[in-house]
Amino acid sequence: LLRMFFDALYDEDVIKEDAFYKWESSKDPAEQLGKGVALKSVTAFFTWLREA
């Protein structure tokens, strides 16, 4: 489900590529709860983004 949101947000230019990468690498404690699970669910999205 999260992957579908990421795809839509990227495809519609709501969130730019650099913002996805910033979130992925962020170490902000306020963003850590559940982030590991979220990252696992969007691994294919980030793989695709890097190869695009």
N, C-alpha and C positions, 0 to 999 in steps of 0.2 A: 504494500500500500504506500509506504513512504517513497519507494522508488518511483511510483506513478506520480506522486506529488512533485518530486525533484525533476522528473522528466518534463512535466507540464510547466513548472516554474521556469525551467531553463528554455524550453521551446518557445514560450510566450515572452521571453526577455524580461521576466519579472525579477529574476535574480541572475546576476552575471556570474560567469565562470569563476572569477577570482574570489567572489563571496563564498561560493561553495568550498573552494580550497581553504579559505580562511577559517570557515566553520570546522572543516575536517581536521585542521591542525591546531585549533584553539585548545588551550589548556585552562581556560577560564573555569574555576570551580563551580560557578553557577550553571554551566552548561554540561557538566559531567554526568549527572544522574540520568541513567538510561542511554547515554551516548554510545556506549559500546555496542549495545543491541542495535541502535539506529545505524551505526556505521556498518555493521555486518549486513544489514538489510539493503544498504545502498552501495555495497562493494562493486557490483556490476556497473552501476551508474558512474562511479569514479574511474573505473577501468575504461569505460567507453569515453568519458570526458577526456582522459589523458591521451587516448588514441585518436580522437577526432581531429 
